[in-house]
């Protein structure tokens, strides 16, 4: 059981180190697990071969071989994550976006530069309104105003109505004709 906690702790550490080096953490987590478990099995196999060749019964020696090899695998995966080549990966929770005015935006909130997105508080840092620009679609004809109003009372008329529903005044040119 303690071994599982050790693997989890090392995976978290290697994830942090990989992100700090600009690398995706998934490969380093897989490397950590495979080196730990693979070299542990290899260590037990080597202990069995050693025991068979020499004729000595190892007892707890199998565990020492297995855990020793697992430790070597853990060390290799740690060194790969800590000192591996640099990359250009940026953790999505810390990506910086800039608005047109040049202010950095993390997610949907304006925060000081260098603050990860998960540390922002939406209640204290509201989103700055941005100017919306309407662009007409050149492939559709312009929409004409379809609402017509009564000349007597000013109420909107239903399409195709010949009389105002509010005051009963006759409509000169009904809408839709």
N, C-alpha and C positions, 0 to 999 in steps of 0.2 A: 504494500500500500504506500509506503514511504517513497518507493521508486517512482510511482505514478505522480506523486506530488513534485518530485524532483524533475521529472520530464516536463510537467506543466510549467514549473517555475523557469526552467531553462528555455522553453519555447517562448514565454513572455519576454524574457531578457533578450533572446535572439531576435524577436520581432522588433523590439525597441531599437536594437543596434542596427538592424537592417534598414529600418525607416530613417534612422539618423544618417546612414550612408547613402540614402537615396535609392534604395533597392526595394522591390516588392517583398513583403515578409513571407508569403506563402511557401516559396521554395526553401527558405531557410528553416521554416518550421518542419517541413517534410524531411529536410536533411537531418535535422536534430533527432527526430523520432527514428528515422531509418538507421542512422549511425549508432544511436544508443542501443536500440533493440538488436540490430544486426551484429554489432560487435559484442554484445552480451552473449548472444547465441554462439558466436565464433569463439569467445572465451571459454564457454562451457565445453565446446567441442575440443578445443586445444587441451583443456584439462583432462578430458576423457582419453584423448590420444596419448598424452603424457602418462596418465595412469596406466594405460594398456602397455606402453613401451617399457616403462620402468618396473611395473608390477607393484607399485606402491598404491595403497588405498588412500585417496586424498581426503576423504571426509568433507570438512568445511572448505577444503582447498578449491573445490569446484566453485563455490560462491566467490572466493577471492579472485579466481581467474575470471569468472563471468563479470563481477562488478568492476574489476580492474579494467577489463576491455571496454565495458560500458562507459567508464570514466574517461577512457581515451577517446571514445566516440563523442562524448559530451564536450570534451576539450576541443576536438577538431571542429565540431559544429559551432562552438562559441567563437573560435578564432576566425572561422570563415565569415560569420556574421559581423564580427567586430572590425576586422581588417580587410574585408573583401573589397572589390573594386567599387568605386563610386558610380552612382547612376543618377537619373533625372526624375525618379519617382517622387511624387509629393503625396503625402497622406491626405485623402479627401477631407478629413475633418480639420485640416489646417490650411487648406488652399485659400489664397487671397485673390479676390476679384476687385477691380477698380471701377468706380463709377466714372461718368463723363467729367465730373469735376475733379477727378484725381484722388478721391478719398478711397482708402481700402475698405472692402466689404467682405466679411466672412459669412458665408451663407446669406441670410436675409438681413443682417444687422450691421450697423456701423460700429466698429470697435477699433481700438488702437492697434497699430501694426504689431505683429508678432503674437497676438492672442489667438489661441486655437478656437475653432468654432464651438466646441462643446463647452467652453467656459463663458460664452456670451449669455446675457440675460435679456430676453426679448421685452420684458416689461420696462426696463430702464433705458434701453437703447432702441427707440423706434426707427422704423425704416424711413429714410428721407424720401419725400415724394419726388418722382421723376416726371419730366415733361413727356407727354405722349404726343406723337405726331401721327395724324391721320393721312393715309395715302389712298387715293381712289384707285380702284381696280380698273386698269385700262381695258380689260376684256369684257366688262359688263357695262351696259348703258347706264347713264346716271339715273338714279331713282328720283322720280318727280313726286312732289308733295301730293299725297292722295287725300288729304283731309280738306273738306270744304266746310265753311261755316255759314250759318244763317245770317242774312243781311239785316234781319229785324232784331233778333234777340242775341246773336253771337254764339249760340251753342253749336257744337260740332254736328255735322249731318252724317247719316249713315250712307255708305256707297249705294248709288242707284235710287236714293230717296227722292220723291217728287214733292214731299211736304216736310217741313220741320217737325220733328217728334215733340219738341217742347212747346212751340207756340202755334204750329199749324200753318205757318206762312208757306205759300207756294214757292218752290225753288225754281229760279229762272232756267238754268242749265243743269240738269241732274248730273251728278258725278258718275263716271263710268260710261258715258255715252259719247 
